[in-house]
Amino acid sequence: MKKHLALFLIVLMAVSVVSAAGLVTAGVASAKKPALATPQVISPNNHLKASVGSTISFEWKAVDGADWYGLVIQKLGTGGWTMVTGISGPQTTQSWTFNTAGTYRWAVSAGTLDHSHDSAPTNWRTITIE
């Protein structure tokens, strides 16, 4: 009897493993896709110094599989942050005008439309506006 039960369970498991999109076992989805690569920053240089009213161009290399990019700029010491509008498609540049003096940090990340495997953000970089 135990032998038949074990054989039945093996057959049941084998039958429940088929899916048109890949392997799915008893309602458990297949492994999550790996995260996208973190974008590589081209500019501006870390620790950039600029004047109030300066428009700074941010640029990074495209990431294979990315549908959008997000640029986050945070003024240090305020607890607040500003997210520049998500950029769709292959656009890998964004400009931002700094109208208030202070030290800012920024990072960029890449993502997919369904957020299934968004990248980690780049390391924070700083800009000082005087």
N, C-alpha and C positions, 0 to 999 in steps of 0.2 A: 504494500500500500504506500509506504514512504517513497519507494522508487517511482511509482506512478505519479505521485504528487510532485516530486522533484522534476520529473519529465514534463508534466503539465505546466509547471511554473516556467521552465525554460522555453517551452513553445509559446506560452503567453507573452513572455518578454520579447521573444524574437518577432512575434506578430505585431507588437505595439511599437516597434522601432522604426517603422516606415513612414516617411512623410515626403511630399512633393518638393519641399524646400530644403530637405536635408534630414538628418537624423533627429528624431524627437522620441523620448522615452516616457511613456505613461504620463503625458502632460508636462514634462519638463523640457524646456527648449534647449537646443544645442548651445554650445559654448558661445559667449559673447565675442564679437569681433574685437581684435586688439585696437587700442587707442591709436588715433592718428599721431603722426610725428609732431613734435613741438615746432612751430615756425622758427626760422632763423632770422634774426633781426639784421637788417642792412643799415638802417639809420633811424634816428640820430644816435650819435655816440653817447655812451653812458657819461653821466656827470656834465652834460651840456649846460652852458650858461647862456642866457638870452635876456633881452629886455622886455618889459611889460609891453604888450601889444604885438609881440612877435608871433608870426604864424610858422609853426614847425611842421615839417612833413615827416611822417612815420612811414617806414617801408620795411617789408619783410619778404622772404622767399615763399613762393607758393608751396603748399603741402599736397601731395597726391591724395585724392579722395575727399578733399575739403569742399564743402558747399558754401561755407561762410567763414569770416574771420571776425573776431571781436577785439576791439582795442579798449582797454580800461585805463583811465587816467585818474589818479587820486592825489589831492592836495594833502600833504602830510601835516599832521597836527590839528586837522579839522574833524577827523573821523568820517568825513563824507567822501564820496567818490563820484566820478562822472564816467558813464560808459558812452563812448562815441557809438553812434548807430552801427549795428552789425552790418558787415559788408558782405553782400552776396556775390557768388560767382568767383571769378579768378582775380578780382581787384585786390592788390596787395599794397596799396598806399592809402593814407588818410592824412589830411592836414587838420591842425587844431590851432586856434588862436588863444594865446594865454593873456588874459586881461588883468590878472591879479598877481602881484608879487608873491613869491613863496617857493617852497621846494615841493616838487611833484614827483610821484613815481608812476611808472606805466608798465604795462605788459600786454601781450597779444596772444590769442589762442585761436585754434582752428576747430571747426566743428562740422557735423553733418546735419541735414535737415531734421532727422529724427533723434538727434543727440545720442545715438547709440554708441558712438565711440569718439567723442570729442577729445581733443588733445589737452595735455597739461599746458598751462600758460608758460610763457618765457620767464626767465628770471626777471625780477623787478629791475628797472633802470631809473635813474633820477635825472631831473631837469630842474635847474634853479633859475627862477625868473626874478630879475632885479629891477 
